[in-house]
Amino acid sequence: MKRALKFLFTFLAAAAFVFALVIGLNYSGFETLFENEEGMAEGSQYIENTYSLAGLAEFISEHPEWVSITSYNVNDPDSGIFYQEDIPRALGATSNLFLLMEYERQVAEGLLDPDENISLKEIEKFALPEISENNHNKLIEEFEGGTAPLDDVVLAMLQNSDLVSADYLWFRLGEENIRSLIDTVGMPETVLPLPFSGMYMRINPSLNDTAALSSMSFSDFAEQSISEATKLRDDQEYNQQVKNQFYDDRLSLTFMQERDALAYFPQATTSQLADLMSGLIQNRVLSEEVSEAVKEKLRWPMGSEPISRSFEDYGAIYDNRMGLLGGIDFGTSIYDGHTSVQAVFFDQLPVGFWVHMSANHMQEDYQQRLIWDPALYETTQNEIATNDE
Protein backbone atom coordinates (compact mmCIF):
# COMPACT_ATOMS: atom_id res chain seq x y z
CA MET A 1 0.00 0.00 0.00
CA LYS A 2 2.79 2.37 0.95
CA ARG A 3 4.54 1.70 -2.35
CA ALA A 4 1.28 2.29 -4.24
CA LEU A 5 0.67 5.59 -2.47
CA LYS A 6 4.23 6.66 -3.20
CA PHE A 7 3.76 5.80 -6.87
CA LEU A 8 0.45 7.69 -6.97
CA PHE A 9 2.01 10.73 -5.30
CA THR A 10 4.92 10.69 -7.74
CA PHE A 11 2.55 10.35 -10.70
CA LEU A 12 0.33 13.21 -9.54
CA ALA A 13 3.33 15.41 -8.84
CA ALA A 14 4.72 14.78 -12.32
CA ALA A 15 1.33 15.38 -13.90
CA ALA A 16 0.91 18.61 -11.96
CA PHE A 17 4.37 19.73 -13.06
CA VAL A 18 3.64 19.01 -16.74
CA PHE A 19 0.24 20.70 -16.50
CA ALA A 20 1.77 23.78 -14.86
CA LEU A 21 4.52 23.86 -17.46
CA VAL A 22 2.08 23.68 -20.36
CA ILE A 23 -0.25 26.27 -18.88
CA GLY A 24 2.68 28.49 -17.92
CA LEU A 25 4.28 28.44 -21.36
CA ASN A 26 0.97 29.01 -23.11
CA TYR A 27 -0.77 31.15 -20.52
CA SER A 28 -1.33 34.07 -22.84
CA GLY A 29 -2.85 31.74 -25.42
CA PHE A 30 -5.24 30.21 -22.88
CA GLU A 31 -6.11 33.64 -21.56
CA THR A 32 -6.86 34.93 -25.06
CA LEU A 33 -9.03 31.91 -25.77
CA PHE A 34 -11.11 32.39 -22.63
CA GLU A 35 -11.49 36.11 -23.25
CA ASN A 36 -12.82 35.40 -26.74
CA GLU A 37 -15.11 32.48 -25.98
CA GLU A 38 -18.12 34.33 -27.41
CA GLY A 39 -16.26 35.32 -30.55
CA MET A 40 -14.99 31.79 -31.23
CA ALA A 41 -18.60 30.57 -31.22
CA GLU A 42 -19.86 33.39 -33.43
CA GLY A 43 -21.05 32.08 -36.79
CA SER A 44 -20.75 28.41 -35.81
CA GLN A 45 -24.07 27.72 -37.56
CA TYR A 46 -22.42 28.50 -40.89
CA ILE A 47 -19.33 26.32 -40.48
CA GLU A 48 -20.88 23.52 -42.57
CA ASN A 49 -20.62 25.89 -45.55
CA THR A 50 -16.82 25.70 -45.33
CA TYR A 51 -16.79 21.97 -46.13
CA SER A 52 -17.00 22.54 -49.90
CA LEU A 53 -16.78 25.36 -52.43
CA ALA A 54 -20.38 24.69 -53.42
CA GLY A 55 -21.33 25.22 -49.78
CA LEU A 56 -19.35 28.44 -49.76
CA ALA A 57 -21.23 29.62 -52.86
CA GLU A 58 -24.47 28.98 -50.99
CA PHE A 59 -23.19 30.99 -48.03
CA ILE A 60 -22.29 33.86 -50.37
CA SER A 61 -25.79 34.00 -51.82
CA GLU A 62 -27.44 33.94 -48.39
CA HIS A 63 -25.21 36.60 -46.80
CA PRO A 64 -24.72 39.58 -49.10
CA GLU A 65 -23.94 41.71 -46.05
CA TRP A 66 -20.54 40.01 -45.75
CA VAL A 67 -19.46 39.38 -49.34
CA SER A 68 -18.70 41.37 -52.50
CA ILE A 69 -17.55 39.87 -55.81
CA THR A 70 -16.61 41.32 -59.18
CA SER A 71 -15.36 38.79 -61.72
CA TYR A 72 -15.37 39.25 -65.49
CA ASN A 73 -13.65 38.34 -68.74
CA VAL A 74 -11.59 41.31 -69.92
CA ASN A 75 -12.80 40.69 -73.47
CA ASP A 76 -16.44 40.74 -72.35
CA PRO A 77 -16.57 43.13 -69.38
CA ASP A 78 -20.36 43.48 -69.38
CA SER A 79 -20.89 39.83 -68.49
CA GLY A 80 -19.67 38.21 -65.32
CA ILE A 81 -20.43 38.10 -61.62
CA PHE A 82 -21.28 41.45 -60.06
CA TYR A 83 -22.42 40.88 -56.49
CA GLN A 84 -22.60 43.68 -53.95
CA GLU A 85 -19.89 45.18 -56.11
CA ASP A 86 -20.46 48.79 -55.02
CA ILE A 87 -20.28 48.13 -51.26
CA PRO A 88 -17.02 49.46 -49.74
CA ARG A 89 -15.00 46.70 -48.08
CA ALA A 90 -11.92 46.85 -45.85
CA LEU A 91 -8.77 46.38 -47.96
CA GLY A 92 -6.39 45.12 -45.31
CA ALA A 93 -3.01 44.32 -46.83
CA THR A 94 -4.41 44.31 -50.37
CA SER A 95 -3.90 48.09 -50.14
CA ASN A 96 -0.23 47.22 -50.66
CA LEU A 97 -1.12 47.00 -54.35
CA PHE A 98 -1.04 50.81 -54.44
CA LEU A 99 2.33 50.90 -52.69
CA LEU A 100 3.61 48.49 -55.35
CA MET A 101 2.36 50.78 -58.13
CA GLU A 102 4.03 53.86 -56.65
CA TYR A 103 7.21 51.88 -55.99
CA GLU A 104 7.46 50.76 -59.60
CA ARG A 105 6.77 54.31 -60.78
CA GLN A 106 9.64 55.65 -58.71
CA VAL A 107 11.94 52.85 -59.86
CA ALA A 108 11.03 53.56 -63.51
CA GLU A 109 11.84 57.25 -62.99
CA GLY A 110 15.14 56.51 -61.27
CA LEU A 111 14.00 57.81 -57.88
CA LEU A 112 14.53 54.48 -56.12
CA ASP A 113 17.22 51.85 -56.60
CA PRO A 114 15.74 48.34 -56.37
CA ASP A 115 19.20 46.95 -55.52
CA GLU A 116 19.69 49.23 -52.51
CA ASN A 117 20.46 47.18 -49.41
CA ILE A 118 17.90 47.79 -46.67
CA SER A 119 18.66 47.25 -42.99
CA LEU A 120 16.33 44.98 -41.06
CA LYS A 121 16.68 47.36 -38.10
CA GLU A 122 15.02 50.14 -40.09
CA ILE A 123 12.07 47.93 -40.96
CA GLU A 124 11.73 46.51 -37.46
CA LYS A 125 10.86 49.95 -36.08
CA PHE A 126 7.30 49.34 -37.32
CA ALA A 127 6.93 45.79 -35.94
CA LEU A 128 4.18 45.45 -33.33
CA PRO A 129 4.21 42.29 -31.18
CA GLU A 130 1.30 39.90 -31.80
CA ILE A 131 0.21 41.73 -34.98
CA SER A 132 0.69 39.51 -38.06
CA GLU A 133 3.95 38.25 -36.57
CA ASN A 134 4.00 35.01 -38.55
CA ASN A 135 3.79 36.91 -41.83
CA HIS A 136 6.62 39.20 -40.79
CA ASN A 137 8.80 36.29 -39.67
CA LYS A 138 8.64 34.93 -43.21
CA LEU A 139 10.08 38.22 -44.47
CA ILE A 140 12.93 38.10 -41.95
CA GLU A 141 14.12 34.92 -43.67
CA GLU A 142 14.90 37.09 -46.72
CA PHE A 143 17.60 38.96 -44.79
CA GLU A 144 21.19 37.72 -44.74
CA GLY A 145 23.59 39.58 -42.51
CA GLY A 146 20.82 41.98 -41.49
CA THR A 147 20.19 43.46 -44.95
CA ALA A 148 18.29 42.68 -48.15
CA PRO A 149 17.77 44.44 -51.51
CA LEU A 150 14.81 46.82 -51.57
CA ASP A 151 13.24 44.87 -54.43
CA ASP A 152 13.30 41.67 -52.36
CA VAL A 153 11.64 43.48 -49.47
CA VAL A 154 8.82 44.63 -51.77
CA LEU A 155 8.31 41.16 -53.22
CA ALA A 156 8.29 39.56 -49.77
CA MET A 157 5.76 42.19 -48.66
CA LEU A 158 3.40 40.97 -51.39
CA GLN A 159 3.94 37.27 -50.88
CA ASN A 160 3.60 37.39 -47.09
CA SER A 161 1.07 40.25 -46.70
CA ASP A 162 3.70 41.72 -44.40
CA LEU A 163 2.57 44.89 -42.64
CA VAL A 164 5.96 45.87 -41.25
CA SER A 165 7.75 46.12 -44.59
CA ALA A 166 4.66 47.86 -46.00
CA ASP A 167 5.04 50.59 -43.36
CA TYR A 168 8.73 50.98 -44.16
CA LEU A 169 7.93 51.28 -47.86
CA TRP A 170 5.11 53.76 -47.14
CA PHE A 171 7.56 56.23 -45.60
CA ARG A 172 10.17 55.63 -48.31
CA LEU A 173 7.66 56.42 -51.03
CA GLY A 174 6.33 59.54 -49.29
CA GLU A 175 2.82 60.52 -48.27
CA GLU A 176 2.35 63.13 -51.00
CA ASN A 177 3.49 60.72 -53.71
CA ILE A 178 1.06 58.07 -52.49
CA ARG A 179 -1.79 60.58 -52.39
CA SER A 180 -0.90 61.71 -55.91
CA LEU A 181 -0.99 58.11 -57.13
CA ILE A 182 -4.49 57.59 -55.73
CA ASP A 183 -5.67 60.71 -57.58
CA THR A 184 -3.92 59.66 -60.79
CA VAL A 185 -5.53 56.22 -60.93
CA GLY A 186 -8.94 57.76 -60.15
CA MET A 187 -9.60 56.06 -56.81
CA PRO A 188 -11.46 57.70 -53.88
CA GLU A 189 -9.65 59.05 -50.82
CA THR A 190 -10.88 56.14 -48.70
CA VAL A 191 -8.57 53.81 -50.65
CA LEU A 192 -5.47 55.70 -49.47
CA PRO A 193 -2.98 53.20 -47.97
CA LEU A 194 -2.03 54.07 -44.39
CA PRO A 195 0.76 52.80 -42.12
CA PHE A 196 -0.62 49.68 -40.47
CA SER A 197 1.28 50.32 -37.25
CA GLY A 198 -0.39 53.72 -36.96
CA MET A 199 -3.86 52.30 -37.59
CA TYR A 200 -3.46 49.53 -35.04
CA MET A 201 -2.12 52.01 -32.51
CA ARG A 202 -5.04 54.37 -33.15
CA ILE A 203 -7.68 51.69 -32.50
CA ASN A 204 -5.90 50.43 -29.37
CA PRO A 205 -7.80 51.76 -26.30
CA SER A 206 -4.72 51.33 -24.11
CA LEU A 207 -2.87 53.87 -26.24
CA ASN A 208 -5.57 56.21 -27.50
CA ASP A 209 -9.06 57.47 -26.79
CA THR A 210 -11.17 55.37 -29.16
CA ALA A 211 -14.57 56.82 -28.25
CA ALA A 212 -14.52 59.25 -31.20
CA LEU A 213 -13.66 56.65 -33.86
CA SER A 214 -17.26 55.85 -34.77
CA SER A 215 -17.94 59.45 -35.82
CA MET A 216 -14.49 60.27 -37.18
CA SER A 217 -14.00 61.06 -40.88
CA PHE A 218 -11.56 58.96 -42.87
CA SER A 219 -9.30 61.96 -43.43
CA ASP A 220 -9.03 62.53 -39.66
CA PHE A 221 -8.38 58.84 -39.02
CA ALA A 222 -5.70 58.90 -41.73
CA GLU A 223 -4.02 61.97 -40.26
CA GLN A 224 -3.94 60.51 -36.76
CA SER A 225 -2.73 57.09 -37.96
CA ILE A 226 0.12 58.68 -39.92
CA SER A 227 1.04 60.77 -36.89
CA GLU A 228 1.16 57.69 -34.65
CA ALA A 229 3.35 55.77 -37.09
CA THR A 230 5.67 58.74 -37.53
CA LYS A 231 6.16 58.99 -33.76
CA LEU A 232 6.76 55.23 -33.59
CA ARG A 233 9.50 55.62 -36.20
CA ASP A 234 11.19 58.69 -34.75
CA ASP A 235 10.80 58.40 -30.96
CA GLN A 236 12.77 55.45 -29.63
CA GLU A 237 11.33 55.72 -26.11
CA TYR A 238 7.77 55.84 -27.41
CA ASN A 239 8.54 52.94 -29.75
CA GLN A 240 9.55 50.75 -26.81
CA GLN A 241 6.54 51.87 -24.77
CA VAL A 242 4.17 50.90 -27.56
CA LYS A 243 5.84 47.56 -28.17
CA ASN A 244 5.71 46.73 -24.46
CA GLN A 245 1.98 47.40 -24.43
CA PHE A 246 1.33 45.21 -27.48
CA TYR A 247 3.49 42.47 -26.00
CA ASP A 248 1.55 42.57 -22.72
CA ASP A 249 -2.00 43.01 -24.01
CA ARG A 250 -1.90 43.11 -27.81
CA LEU A 251 -4.70 45.42 -29.05
CA SER A 252 -6.62 45.43 -25.75
CA LEU A 253 -9.62 44.36 -27.84
CA THR A 254 -11.62 41.16 -28.14
CA PHE A 255 -11.58 39.36 -31.47
CA MET A 256 -15.03 40.74 -32.27
CA GLN A 257 -13.96 44.30 -31.46
CA GLU A 258 -10.83 43.86 -33.56
CA ARG A 259 -12.96 42.66 -36.47
CA ASP A 260 -15.34 45.61 -36.12
CA ALA A 261 -12.46 48.10 -36.02
CA LEU A 262 -11.49 47.20 -39.59
CA ALA A 263 -14.39 49.44 -40.61
CA TYR A 264 -12.08 52.42 -39.98
CA PHE A 265 -9.32 51.12 -42.28
CA PRO A 266 -8.98 52.02 -46.01
CA GLN A 267 -11.83 50.67 -48.11
CA ALA A 268 -12.75 50.15 -51.75
CA THR A 269 -15.42 48.43 -53.79
CA THR A 270 -14.75 45.26 -55.74
CA SER A 271 -15.91 46.97 -58.94
CA GLN A 272 -13.25 49.67 -58.52
CA LEU A 273 -10.54 47.12 -57.78
CA ALA A 274 -11.42 44.77 -60.64
CA ASP A 275 -11.50 47.67 -63.09
CA LEU A 276 -8.09 48.76 -61.85
CA MET A 277 -6.79 45.24 -62.44
CA SER A 278 -8.29 45.37 -65.94
CA GLY A 279 -6.31 48.55 -66.55
CA LEU A 280 -3.15 46.75 -65.48
CA ILE A 281 -3.85 43.88 -67.86
CA GLN A 282 -4.16 46.40 -70.69
CA ASN A 283 -1.03 48.31 -69.56
CA ARG A 284 -3.03 51.49 -68.93
CA VAL A 285 -2.02 52.09 -65.29
CA LEU A 286 0.53 54.96 -65.17
CA SER A 287 2.55 53.60 -68.10
CA GLU A 288 3.20 50.39 -69.97
CA GLU A 289 6.53 50.00 -68.20
CA VAL A 290 5.01 50.40 -64.76
CA SER A 291 2.03 48.17 -65.54
CA GLU A 292 4.31 45.38 -66.73
CA ALA A 293 6.54 45.69 -63.65
CA VAL A 294 3.54 45.58 -61.30
CA LYS A 295 2.11 42.50 -63.02
CA GLU A 296 5.46 40.75 -62.89
CA LYS A 297 5.62 41.03 -59.10
CA LEU A 298 1.97 40.03 -58.73
CA ARG A 299 2.82 36.78 -60.53
CA TRP A 300 4.56 35.40 -57.43
CA PRO A 301 2.00 32.52 -57.12
CA MET A 302 3.00 31.11 -60.53
CA GLY A 303 5.78 29.08 -58.92
CA SER A 304 3.30 26.73 -57.24
CA GLU A 305 2.22 23.51 -58.94
CA PRO A 306 -1.57 23.99 -58.48
CA ILE A 307 -1.43 27.44 -60.11
CA SER A 308 0.76 26.30 -62.98
CA ARG A 309 -1.58 23.37 -63.58
CA SER A 310 -4.62 25.59 -64.13
CA PHE A 311 -3.29 28.93 -65.39
CA GLU A 312 -1.25 30.17 -68.31
CA ASP A 313 -0.81 33.39 -66.37
CA TYR A 314 -1.83 34.41 -62.86
CA GLY A 315 -1.18 37.29 -60.49
CA ALA A 316 -2.71 38.16 -57.14
CA ILE A 317 -2.54 39.97 -53.85
CA TYR A 318 -4.39 38.54 -50.85
CA ASP A 319 -5.05 39.31 -47.21
CA ASN A 320 -6.33 37.34 -44.25
CA ARG A 321 -6.92 39.05 -40.90
CA MET A 322 -9.56 38.95 -38.20
CA GLY A 323 -12.96 38.80 -39.92
CA LEU A 324 -11.48 39.67 -43.34
CA LEU A 325 -10.54 37.51 -46.32
CA GLY A 326 -9.82 39.46 -49.48
CA GLY A 327 -8.11 39.11 -52.82
CA ILE A 328 -7.52 40.94 -56.09
CA ASP A 329 -6.27 38.90 -59.03
CA PHE A 330 -6.01 38.35 -62.77
CA GLY A 331 -5.66 35.03 -64.55
CA THR A 332 -5.65 33.31 -67.92
CA SER A 333 -7.24 29.85 -67.82
CA ILE A 334 -5.13 27.07 -69.28
CA TYR A 335 -8.31 25.33 -70.44
CA ASP A 336 -9.93 27.93 -72.69
CA GLY A 337 -7.45 30.81 -72.77
CA HIS A 338 -9.81 33.50 -71.45
CA THR A 339 -8.43 36.17 -69.12
CA SER A 340 -10.41 37.35 -66.12
CA VAL A 341 -9.94 40.07 -63.52
CA GLN A 342 -11.45 39.78 -60.06
CA ALA A 343 -11.87 41.24 -56.62
CA VAL A 344 -13.44 39.00 -53.97
CA PHE A 345 -13.90 40.22 -50.39
CA PHE A 346 -15.39 38.58 -47.32
CA ASP A 347 -15.63 41.40 -44.80
CA GLN A 348 -16.84 41.64 -41.16
CA LEU A 349 -17.29 37.85 -41.02
CA PRO A 350 -18.40 36.19 -37.75
CA VAL A 351 -15.21 35.29 -35.92
CA GLY A 352 -15.87 31.58 -35.45
CA PHE A 353 -16.81 31.16 -39.11
CA TRP A 354 -13.77 33.17 -40.20
CA VAL A 355 -11.47 30.88 -38.19
CA HIS A 356 -12.71 27.80 -40.04
CA MET A 357 -12.74 29.42 -43.47
CA SER A 358 -9.30 30.99 -43.17
CA ALA A 359 -7.59 27.89 -41.79
CA ASN A 360 -7.07 26.34 -45.24
CA HIS A 361 -7.05 29.48 -47.45
CA MET A 362 -10.45 28.55 -48.77
CA GLN A 363 -11.15 32.01 -50.12
CA GLU A 364 -8.03 31.90 -52.30
CA ASP A 365 -9.00 28.50 -53.71
CA TYR A 366 -12.52 29.77 -54.39
CA GLN A 367 -11.28 32.90 -56.13
CA GLN A 368 -8.79 31.04 -58.32
CA ARG A 369 -11.32 28.44 -59.39
CA LEU A 370 -13.82 31.11 -60.39
CA ILE A 371 -11.47 31.75 -63.32
CA TRP A 372 -10.77 28.22 -64.53
CA ASP A 373 -13.67 26.12 -63.20
CA PRO A 374 -16.89 26.72 -65.21
CA ALA A 375 -18.90 24.54 -62.81
CA LEU A 376 -18.07 26.67 -59.76
CA TYR A 377 -18.64 29.86 -61.75
CA GLU A 378 -22.08 28.65 -62.83
CA THR A 379 -22.91 27.42 -59.33
CA THR A 380 -22.10 30.84 -57.90
CA GLN A 381 -24.18 32.60 -60.56
CA ASN A 382 -27.14 30.28 -59.94
CA GLU A 383 -26.94 30.67 -56.15
CA ILE A 384 -26.86 34.45 -56.43
CA ALA A 385 -29.73 34.48 -58.93
CA THR A 386 -31.82 32.19 -56.71
CA ASN A 387 -31.34 34.42 -53.70
CA ASP A 388 -32.26 37.53 -55.72
CA GLU A 389 -35.59 36.07 -56.79
C-alpha positions in Angstrom: 0.0 0.0 0.0 2.8 2.4 1.0 4.5 1.7 -2.3 1.3 2.3 -4.2 0.7 5.6 -2.5 4.2 6.7 -3.2 3.8 5.8 -6.9 0.4 7.7 -7.0 2.0 10.7 -5.3 4.9 10.7 -7.7 2.6 10.4 -10.7 0.3 13.2 -9.5 3.3 15.4 -8.8 4.7 14.8 -12.3 1.3 15.4 -13.9 0.9 18.6 -12.0 4.4 19.7 -13.1 3.6 19.0 -16.7 0.2 20.7 -16.5 1.8 23.8 -14.9 4.5 23.9 -17.5 2.1 23.7 -20.4 -0.2 26.3 -18.9 2.7 28.5 -17.9 4.3 28.4 -21.4 1.0 29.0 -23.1 -0.8 31.2 -20.5 -1.3 34.1 -22.8 -2.9 31.7 -25.4 -5.2 30.2 -22.9 -6.1 33.6 -21.6 -6.9 34.9 -25.1 -9.0 31.9 -25.8 -11.1 32.4 -22.6 -11.5 36.1 -23.3 -12.8 35.4 -26.7 -15.1 32.5 -26.0 -18.1 34.3 -27.4 -16.3 35.3 -30.6 -15.0 31.8 -31.2 -18.6 30.6 -31.2 -19.9 33.4 -33.4 -21.1 32.1 -36.8 -20.8 28.4 -35.8 -24.1 27.7 -37.6 -22.4 28.5 -40.9 -19.3 26.3 -40.5 -20.9 23.5 -42.6 -20.6 25.9 -45.6 -16.8 25.7 -45.3 -16.8 22.0 -46.1 -17.0 22.5 -49.9 -16.8 25.4 -52.4 -20.4 24.7 -53.4 -21.3 25.2 -49.8 -19.4 28.4 -49.8 -21.2 29.6 -52.9 -24.5 29.0 -51.0 -23.2 31.0 -48.0 -22.3 33.9 -50.4 -25.8 34.0 -51.8 -27.4 33.9 -48.4 -25.2 36.6 -46.8 -24.7 39.6 -49.1 -23.9 41.7 -46.0 -20.5 40.0 -45.7 -19.5 39.4 -49.3 -18.7 41.4 -52.5 -17.6 39.9 -55.8 -16.6 41.3 -59.2 -15.4 38.8 -61.7 -15.4 39.2 -65.5 -13.7 38.3 -68.7 -11.6 41.3 -69.9 -12.8 40.7 -73.5 -16.4 40.7 -72.3 -16.6 43.1 -69.4 -20.4 43.5 -69.4 -20.9 39.8 -68.5 -19.7 38.2 -65.3 -20.4 38.1 -61.6 -21.3 41.5 -60.1 -22.4 40.9 -56.5 -22.6 43.7 -53.9 -19.9 45.2 -56.1 -20.5 48.8 -55.0 -20.3 48.1 -51.3 -17.0 49.5 -49.7 -15.0 46.7 -48.1 -11.9 46.8 -45.9 -8.8 46.4 -48.0 -6.4 45.1 -45.3 -3.0 44.3 -46.8 -4.4 44.3 -50.4 -3.9 48.1 -50.1 -0.2 47.2 -50.7 -1.1 47.0 -54.3 -1.0 50.8 -54.4 2.3 50.9 -52.7 3.6 48.5 -55.3 2.4 50.8 -58.1 4.0 53.9 -56.7 7.2 51.9 -56.0 7.5 50.8 -59.6 6.8 54.3 -60.8 9.6 55.6 -58.7 11.9 52.9 -59.9 11.0 53.6 -63.5 11.8 57.3 -63.0 15.1 56.5 -61.3 14.0 57.8 -57.9 14.5 54.5 -56.1 17.2 51.9 -56.6 15.7 48.3 -56.4 19.2 47.0 -55.5 19.7 49.2 -52.5 20.5 47.2 -49.4 17.9 47.8 -46.7 18.7 47.2 -43.0 16.3 45.0 -41.1 16.7 47.4 -38.1 15.0 50.1 -40.1 12.1 47.9 -41.0 11.7 46.5 -37.5 10.9 49.9 -36.1 7.3 49.3 -37.3 6.9 45.8 -35.9 4.2 45.5 -33.3 4.2 42.3 -31.2 1.3 39.9 -31.8 0.2 41.7 -35.0 0.7 39.5 -38.1 4.0 38.2 -36.6 4.0 35.0 -38.6 3.8 36.9 -41.8 6.6 39.2 -40.8 8.8 36.3 -39.7 8.6 34.9 -43.2 10.1 38.2 -44.5 12.9 38.1 -42.0 14.1 34.9 -43.7 14.9 37.1 -46.7 17.6 39.0 -44.8 21.2 37.7 -44.7 23.6 39.6 -42.5 20.8 42.0 -41.5 20.2 43.5 -45.0 18.3 42.7 -48.1 17.8 44.4 -51.5 14.8 46.8 -51.6 13.2 44.9 -54.4 13.3 41.7 -52.4 11.6 43.5 -49.5 8.8 44.6 -51.8 8.3 41.2 -53.2 8.3 39.6 -49.8 5.8 42.2 -48.7 3.4 41.0 -51.4 3.9 37.3 -50.9 3.6 37.4 -47.1 1.1 40.2 -46.7 3.7 41.7 -44.4 2.6 44.9 -42.6 6.0 45.9 -41.2 7.8 46.1 -44.6 4.7 47.9 -46.0 5.0 50.6 -43.4 8.7 51.0 -44.2 7.9 51.3 -47.9 5.1 53.8 -47.1 7.6 56.2 -45.6 10.2 55.6 -48.3 7.7 56.4 -51.0 6.3 59.5 -49.3 2.8 60.5 -48.3 2.4 63.1 -51.0 3.5 60.7 -53.7 1.1 58.1 -52.5 -1.8 60.6 -52.4 -0.9 61.7 -55.9 -1.0 58.1 -57.1 -4.5 57.6 -55.7 -5.7 60.7 -57.6 -3.9 59.7 -60.8 -5.5 56.2 -60.9 -8.9 57.8 -60.1 -9.6 56.1 -56.8 -11.5 57.7 -53.9 -9.7 59.0 -50.8 -10.9 56.1 -48.7 -8.6 53.8 -50.7 -5.5 55.7 -49.5 -3.0 53.2 -48.0 -2.0 54.1 -44.4 0.8 52.8 -42.1 -0.6 49.7 -40.5 1.3 50.3 -37.3 -0.4 53.7 -37.0 -3.9 52.3 -37.6 -3.5 49.5 -35.0 -2.1 52.0 -32.5 -5.0 54.4 -33.2 -7.7 51.7 -32.5 -5.9 50.4 -29.4 -7.8 51.8 -26.3 -4.7 51.3 -24.1 -2.9 53.9 -26.2 -5.6 56.2 -27.5 -9.1 57.5 -26.8 -11.2 55.4 -29.2 -14.6 56.8 -28.3 -14.5 59.2 -31.2 -13.7 56.6 -33.9 -17.3 55.8 -34.8 -17.9 59.5 -35.8 -14.5 60.3 -37.2 -14.0 61.1 -40.9 -11.6 59.0 -42.9 -9.3 62.0 -43.4 -9.0 62.5 -39.7 -8.4 58.8 -39.0 -5.7 58.9 -41.7 -4.0 62.0 -40.3 -3.9 60.5 -36.8 -2.7 57.1 -38.0 0.1 58.7 -39.9 1.0 60.8 -36.9 1.2 57.7 -34.7 3.4 55.8 -37.1 5.7 58.7 -37.5 6.2 59.0 -33.8 6.8 55.2 -33.6 9.5 55.6 -36.2 11.2 58.7 -34.7 10.8 58.4 -31.0 12.8 55.4 -29.6 11.3 55.7 -26.1 7.8 55.8 -27.4 8.5 52.9 -29.7 9.6 50.8 -26.8 6.5 51.9 -24.8 4.2 50.9 -27.6 5.8 47.6 -28.2 5.7 46.7 -24.5 2.0 47.4 -24.4 1.3 45.2 -27.5 3.5 42.5 -26.0 1.6 42.6 -22.7 -2.0 43.0 -24.0 -1.9 43.1 -27.8 -4.7 45.4 -29.1 -6.6 45.4 -25.8 -9.6 44.4 -27.8 -11.6 41.2 -28.1 -11.6 39.4 -31.5 -15.0 40.7 -32.3 -14.0 44.3 -31.5 -10.8 43.9 -33.6 -13.0 42.7 -36.5 -15.3 45.6 -36.1 -12.5 48.1 -36.0 -11.5 47.2 -39.6 -14.4 49.4 -40.6 -12.1 52.4 -40.0 -9.3 51.1 -42.3 -9.0 52.0 -46.0 -11.8 50.7 -48.1 -12.7 50.2 -51.7 -15.4 48.4 -53.8 -14.7 45.3 -55.7 -15.9 47.0 -58.9 -13.2 49.7 -58.5 -10.5 47.1 -57.8 -11.4 44.8 -60.6 -11.5 47.7 -63.1 -8.1 48.8 -61.8 -6.8 45.2 -62.4 -8.3 45.4 -65.9 -6.3 48.6 -66.6 -3.1 46.7 -65.5 -3.8 43.9 -67.9 -4.2 46.4 -70.7 -1.0 48.3 -69.6 -3.0 51.5 -68.9 -2.0 52.1 -65.3 0.5 55.0 -65.2 2.5 53.6 -68.1 3.2 50.4 -70.0 6.5 50.0 -68.2 5.0 50.4 -64.8 2.0 48.2 -65.5 4.3 45.4 -66.7 6.5 45.7 -63.7 3.5 45.6 -61.3 2.1 42.5 -63.0 5.5 40.7 -62.9 5.6 41.0 -59.1 2.0 40.0 -58.7 2.8 36.8 -60.5 4.6 35.4 -57.4 2.0 32.5 -57.1 3.0 31.1 -60.5 5.8 29.1 -58.9 3.3 26.7 -57.2 2.2 23.5 -58.9 -1.6 24.0 -58.5 -1.4 27.4 -60.1 0.8 26.3 -63.0 -1.6 23.4 -63.6 -4.6 25.6 -64.1 -3.3 28.9 -65.4 -1.3 30.2 -68.3 -0.8 33.4 -66.4 -1.8 34.4 -62.9 -1.2 37.3 -60.5 -2.7 38.2 -57.1 -2.5 40.0 -53.8 -4.4 38.5 -50.8 -5.0 39.3 -47.2 -6.3 37.3 -44.3 -6.9 39.0 -40.9 -9.6 39.0 -38.2 -13.0 38.8 -39.9 -11.5 39.7 -43.3 -10.5 37.5 -46.3 -9.8 39.5 -49.5 -8.1 39.1 -52.8 -7.5 40.9 -56.1 -6.3 38.9 -59.0 -6.0 38.3 -62.8 -5.7 35.0 -64.6 -5.7 33.3 -67.9 -7.2 29.9 -67.8 -5.1 27.1 -69.3 -8.3 25.3 -70.4 -9.9 27.9 -72.7 -7.5 30.8 -72.8 -9.8 33.5 -71.5 -8.4 36.2 -69.1 -10.4 37.4 -66.1 -9.9 40.1 -63.5 -11.5 39.8 -60.1 -11.9 41.2 -56.6 -13.4 39.0 -54.0 -13.9 40.2 -50.4 -15.4 38.6 -47.3 -15.6 41.4 -44.8 -16.8 41.6 -41.2 -17.3 37.8 -41.0 -18.4 36.2 -37.7 -15.2 35.3 -35.9 -15.9 31.6 -35.5 -16.8 31.2 -39.1 -13.8 33.2 -40.2 -11.5 30.9 -38.2 -12.7 27.8 -40.0 -12.7 29.4 -43.5 -9.3 31.0 -43.2 -7.6 27.9 -41.8 -7.1 26.3 -45.2 -7.0 29.5 -47.4 -10.5 28.5 -48.8 -11.2 32.0 -50.1 -8.0 31.9 -52.3 -9.0 28.5 -53.7 -12.5 29.8 -54.4 -11.3 32.9 -56.1 -8.8 31.0 -58.3 -11.3 28.4 -59.4 -13.8 31.1 -60.4 -11.5 31.7 -63.3 -10.8 28.2 -64.5 -13.7 26.1 -63.2 -16.9 26.7 -65.2 -18.9 24.5 -62.8 -18.1 26.7 -59.8 -18.6 29.9 -61.7 -22.1 28.7 -62.8 -22.9 27.4 -59.3 -22.1 30.8 -57.9 -24.2 32.6 -60.6 -27.1 30.3 -59.9 -26.9 30.7 -56.1 -26.9 34.4 -56.4 -29.7 34.5 -58.9 -31.8 32.2 -56.7 -31.3 34.4 -53.7 -32.3 37.5 -55.7 -35.6 36.1 -56.8 
